[in-house]
């Protein structure tokens, strides 16, 4: 009993009244059952970050064509590649920066900033009048949208330990939902004056800017998400300094026998704690490198397939419409969603995550070769 009282008293000293992370920690301890509301919040934020990425590809070819920057029709893919990669190029340059900001100032400011950037720059992208304006808007959208990294840390901090795996799985599932909704919005809402002449006239803003409607729909959704995040999304980062009294208590706990079960971790501000270089951390890098390769395959498939599908048959394409491309990409996203929700948990429990990743890499390689043939 004395050990339990000492442990409980020590743990209570970790809570600070004005610390948002401590408040969330207290709430987690009192939670019972599946955290449906928190899962919904995280899913909505991830979908908001995914929609601008995937909605572009069904109409990318036609947008470049309407800019009249390509001298020949078979040069459209060359310029489409620059426009398609501008978003990811901006993300690659600033992702580490937004991670540092999230660790220092909180996850919530990064999430709100990312959703506001979608509202502003995705809307301006739909109103682009030339190729260079579109490039600039997509680059700024990618540079200022640093949601996907901090939201994974947020998912771990928001849930109890038994639900943390579910939180990470929710992020991937919401990504799959975004890959379903995004291409559908881009495919069915682009060029509305041509598809729905009885509703949208060619003289209206949607007739003069044929790719504005899907961007506007996504921006309005992001506006709602930013309002929800501003008022109802709690901060999970611990913002307090460790007192000397707590340091001494933790040192006593660390010298106590392991059977007591007391664990304490302190972070001394301004100390010279040795940190192993991330580049030399091989377990970490061995996870990041395959993730980069799989991400390359995913994005390359979406962009290359979209350009190939809408290209004229005389150039080896399929002459698909924006609706056709949106339908195919939505089906692909639905496949990812089904696998992530039902098949992956079973395979992960049966084979383990490493074996599943290896099998997925091999199958992806053979599938790519089959498509090329």
N, C-alpha and C positions, 0 to 999 in steps of 0.2 A: 504493500500500500504506500509506503514512503517513497519508493522509486516511482510509482505512478503519479503521485502528487508532485514530485520534483519534476517529472517529465512534463506534466500538464502545465505547471507554473512556468517552466522554461519556454514552452511553445507559445503561451499567451503573450510573452514579451515580444514575440515577433510581429504582433499586430500594432499598427499605428493608426491613430484616429483619422488623419488627413491623407492617408495613403490609399489611392484607388485600387492598387493591387491587393492590399490587405482587405479591403472591403469585399472584393470579388472572392478572395480566399475564404472569408467568413461565410459568404453566401453559398459557396460550393459545399462547405461542410454541412450546411443545413438542408441541402438539396436531396431529394429522394426521387427516384424514377428517372426516366429518360428526359433529358433537357431539350424538349421539342422547340421551345421558343429560341434558345440560343442557336440551335442547329438551323432554324429558319433565317435568323439574322446573318449567319455566316454564309449560307447558301445564296442569299440575295446579293450580298456584297460581291461574292465571287462571280456570279452571273453577270453583274454589272461590269466587272472588269473583263469578262470574256467576250461579251457581245461586240464591242468595237473591233476585236481581233478577227472574228469569224464572219461578221456581216459584210465585210468588204469584198470577199473573193467572188461571189456570184456575179457582181457587176463590174469587177476590176477591168476586164478587157474592154467593155463598152465605154467605161469612163475614160480610159486612155484614148480610145478611138475618137470620142467626142471632143477631147482637148486638141486634136489635130496636131499633135507634136510629132507623131511618127510619119515619116515621109512615105513609107510603104506599109501595107497592112501586115506583112509578116514581121515588121519591126515592133509591133505593139507589145509583144511579150518582153522585149528588151526594156522598155520603159515601165511596163507593169511590174517587173522585178524590182526596180528601184522604189516604186511607190509601195509595193507590198512589204519590203524589208525595212522601210523607214521607221515604222512603228517599233519593230523589234530592235533595230539599231539604237533607238533612243532608250529603250528599256535596258539594253546591255550596258550602256554607258552610265546609267543612274541607279541600277538596282542595288548595288552595294551602298551607295549613298543613302537611299531610302531605308535600307536596313539599319544603318547607323543612326539615322534620325529616329526610327521606331524604337531602337534600344535606349536612346538618350531622352527623347521627349515624349514617347508614348506611341502605341499602335493606333490609337484613335485619330490623332492628327493626320497621320499618313493615309488612313482609310478615307477620311473626309476630303483631303486634298486630291486623292485619286479620283473619287467620284465627281468632284467639282470639275476636274480637268476633262472628264468625259463629257460633262454638260457643255462646257465651253468649246473645246477644240473638236469634238466630234460633230457638233452643230456647224462650226465653221468649215469643217471638211466637206460636209454636204453642200455647202454654199461655195465651194471652190470654183473659181472661174478659169484657172489654168493649172498646168501640171505642177509648177513650182509652188503654188499656194497649197495644193493638195499634199505635196511632199512635206512642206513646213508644218502643216497642221497635224499630219500623222506623226511626224518626228516629235513635236511638242506633246502630243497626246501620249506617246510612249515614254517620253522622258519624265513626265509629271505623274504618270500612273504607276505608282510603286506598290500596288495593293497585294499582289499575289504572293510576295515573299513574307511580309509581316502577318498576313492573314493566317498562314500556317502556324506561326508562333502563337498567334491569338487563339487559334483553335485548341492548341495544347494547354494554354493558360486558362481558358474559359471553362474547361470541363474537369470533372474529377478524374482521377487516374484511370478508373475502369472505363471511362468514356472518351479518353484521348484518342485512341485509335479510330473510334467512330467519328470524331471531329475531323481528323485528317482525311478519312475516307469521304466525309461530306464535302470537303474542298474539291476533291477529284470528281465526285459525282456532280457537283454544281458546275464544274468545268465542262463535263459531258453534256449537261443540260444547256449550257451556253453554246456548245457546238451544234446543238440541235436547233435552238431558237434563232441564233445569229444568222446562219445561212438562209434560214426560212424567211426572216425579215428582209435580208438583203435581196433575196431572189424574188420575192413576191411583191415587195413594196417599191423596188426600183423601177424607174420609168413609168410612173403611174398614169401620166397623160396618154401614153400609148396603150396601156393595158385596161384602164378604166376611163375612157374618154367621156362617159356620161357623168362622171363625178369630178374629174380634174381636167380643166381645159389647158390647152397649150400656152395660153397667155398668163396663166396663174403662176405663182412662185414655184409650184411643183412641176409645171411644164417647162419653165426656164431653167430650173435646177432639177433634172430628172432623178438625181440620187440623193436628194435632200430628205425625202420622206422616211426612208429607213433610218437615216442618221438622227432625224428629229425624234422618232419613236424611241430610239435607244437613249437619247439625251433626256427625254422626259422621264423615262424610267430611272436614269441615273440621278435626276433631280430629286425624285421621291426617296431614293436610297440615301442620298446625302442628307436630306432632312431627317430621316429615321436615324441615321448614324450619329447625327449631331445631338439629338435629344435622348435617344433610348439606348444607344450602344455604350456599354460601360468600358472604362479603361482598365486594362489588366496589368500594366507595368507598375512595379513597385517603385515608389518615389519617396525615399526617406534615407537618412544617413544612419548607419549603425552606431549606436552609442557605445561608449567604453564599457558600461555596465554589461551590455549584451555580449560584448567581446569576451569579457571575463567569464560570463556564464557559459558561453560556447566553448571556451578553452577548457573549463571544468568538465563539460559534457564530453569533449573529445578525449579527455584522459580517463573517463569513466569506463568500466568494463563494457564490452560489446554486447553482453547479454541484456543490458538495460534497454537497448533499442533506441537510445537517444541519438539523433543525428542532427547536426547543426552545421550550417555553412555560412560563412561571413565573407563580406567583401569590404576590405578596408580602402576607403577613399584616399587616393593620393599615394597608396603604397606601390612598391615596385614588384608586384607579383609577376613571376615569369610566365609568359604565355607562349605556348608552342606555335610556331608559324603555321598558318592554315595550309600553305602550299606543301609543307613537309608532313602534314597530317594525312598519311596515306589512307587510312580508313575513310576519312571524310572525302578526299579527292577521288577515291575509287567509287564513291557513290555519286559524286557530282559529274564525273566524266561520262558514265553511261546515261545519266539523265540528260546531258547535253546532246548525246548522240540520238537518243529517242526523241527529244524535242525537235532536233533537226529533221528527222524522218517525218514527224507529225506535221510540222509547218510546211515542209517541202511538198508533202503529199497534197495538202489542201491547196496551196498556191499553184503548183504545177498542174494538178488535175483541173483546177478551175480554168486556167488559160488554155489547156489542151481541149477541154470539153466545149468551150464556146468558140474556138477557132473554126474557120470555114473548112469544109471537107477537102477543098483543093489544096490546103496546106497540111493535111493530115489530121485535122481536128474532127470533132463530132457535130459541130453546128448546133450545140445546145442553146437553149434560151436561159435567161437568168432564173426562171422558175425551175427548169430542169436541174441546173447546178445546185440551187438551194435545196431541192428535194433529195438529191444524191448525198450532199454533205450532211443534211439532217439525218438521213438514215445511218450514215457513218457515225455521227454523234450518238444516235440511239443505241447502236451496237456497243459503243464504249460505255454508255450508261448501264446497259444490261449486264455487261461483263463485270463492271466495277461493283454493282450492287449485289449480284447473285453468284456469279461464277468465281470471282477473285477471292472472296472470303473462304470459300470451300477449298480452292487450290492452295491458298496461302497456309491454311491449317494442315493440309495434306502433304505439301511439298516444301513449304517454306518460301520466303520472299526472294531469296537468291536464286533458287532453282526456277521459280516462276519467271523471274527476269531473264534468265538464260534461255528458257524455252521460248519466251516471247521474242527475244532478239533473233533466235534462229528462224522462227516462223515468219517474222517480219522480213528477214533477208530473202527467204525463198518466195514470199509473196511478192516482193519487189521485182525479183528476177522473172517471175511468172507474168507480171503485168508488162514488163519490158518486152517479153517475147510475144 
